[in-house]
Amino acid sequence: MVDEKMVSREGAKTRRDVEEVSAIVVDAALQLHRDLGPGLLESVYEAVLAKMLEQRGLKIERQKKVPIRYQGINIDEGFRLDLLVDSQLIIELKSIETIHPVHPKQLLTYLRLMDLHLGLLINFGAPLLKDGLKRIVNNHTNFASSRLRVKK
C-alpha cells in the first residue's frame, strides 16, 4: 500500500504534503530575516528565499503567471504570484512596514484562481518576522501538522 503523502515525482524521492512544505518555508524565512534583517527590496528576499528553498529540495517557480478564467474569458497574464513552492504552496512576499487588509485578500485570490489550499504572506519589513507572517487558507482542512496554528 502506498502512503498518499509519498507520491513519486520527477527528480525527487517523495512529494511532501503542503504542511511540511510550509514548515520548511517558514524555517528558511526565519533564518533569512534573522541573517539579513528588514529593509531590503522585496525582489532581494524573493531571490534569496527561492535559492534557499531549492537547496532544501523544493521546486520553486518565481513570478508565476496566474491565469484568469471567467465566463468563457481566458486571460493568461492577469496576475503574477511571487513564489509557487512544489506546485502546492503560494508565497506572497512583502517588504513594507505594515501589512494592509488588501494583502491577505490578494493571496486568497491567487489561491482561488490556482485552486490551491494554502499560502503564506511573508512581510520581511516587519521588525520581527513572526509579526509579518500570515497563513491564508482556501478550503484547507488538513491542519494536523501545522506549526503555525493558533490555539484559542
C-alpha positions, 0 to 999 in steps of 0.5 A: 500500500502506498502512503498518499503523502509519498507520491513519486515525482520527477527528480525527487524521492517523495512529494511532501504534503503542503504542511511540511512544505510550509514548515520548511518555508517558514524555517528558511524565512526565519533564518533569512530575516534573522541573517539579513534583517528588514529593509531590503527590496522585496525582489532581494528576499524573493531571490534569496528565499527561492535559492534557499528553498531549492537547496532544501529540495523544493521546486520553486517557480518565481513570478508565476503567471496566474491565469484568469478564467471567467465566463468563457474569458481566458486571460493568461497574464492577469496576475503574477504570484511571487513564489509557487513552492512544489506546485502546492504552496503560494508565497506572497512576499512583502517588504513594507512596514505594515501589512494592509487588509488588501494583502491577505485578500490578494493571496486568497485570490491567487489561491482561488484562481490556482485552486490551491489550499494554502499560502503564506504572506511573508512581510520581511519589513516587519521588525520581527518576522513572526509579526509579518507572517500570515497563513491564508487558507482556501478550503484547507482542512488538513491542519494536523501538522501545522506549526503555525496554528493558533490555539484559542 
